């Protein structure tokens, strides 16, 4: 028998999600809302795709196909914050002005093939790390620090204070 958790409403959404969706004027429970609807990011999101992962499962490829994330060439520099294992310091609210003005980028690669990634060629203004987080994606579920592209972008947005953008990005999944 189904029970509604006290933290959730009858529609299964967090109270903050209902407020965000009602303020945007969309109807609750529609098919387009469950896939992120017509949301377009106000922050520039980008990724370097190294072609190491399964394209059918890749969240970065899916976001690029939907037009949410811009694909960068390997030699193309990025002026904003880059989420990378070679970052200096963790992304924080102090990065919010740079993320809002220049954007947020990730490196789309396989966690099993990190030694093959040419991090020296991925140039940018502010390489950052993410703090210790558990993955919720089906491939690395419950593993520490092995996030998908969508999870990494959402975490970077959330940690820099862009909570509504992070939630809207994850609603696409």
Secondary structure, DSSP 4 states (H G I P E B T S, - for coil): -----TTB-TTS-BHHHHHHHHHTTPPTT-HHHHTTTT---SS-EEEEE-S-S-TTT-HHHHHHHTTSSEEE-TT--EEEEEE-TT-SSB--GGGHHHHHHH-EEEEE--GGGGGG--GGG--EEEEEB--S-B--SSSSTT-BT---HHHHHHHHHHHTT-HHHHHHHHTT-
